[in-house]
Amino acid sequence: MADYLAQRIIDGAYTYDYVISKKPQLKEGIDAYLTLQGRQDLITQ
């Protein structure tokens, strides 16, 4: 689920802040996926 939401953040469907506010338990996985994809710039918190 974290990978899916992180990809949606990359695609621009959701913002990082919105996803983390709704699913804070997935933050670690989302951060890891964004870092792996080279998109650390999208991590705002």
Secondary structure as UniProt FT lines:
FT   HELIX           2..11
FT   HELIX           16..22
FT   HELIX           24..26
FT   HELIX           27..36
FT   TURN            37..38
FT   HELIX           40..42
//
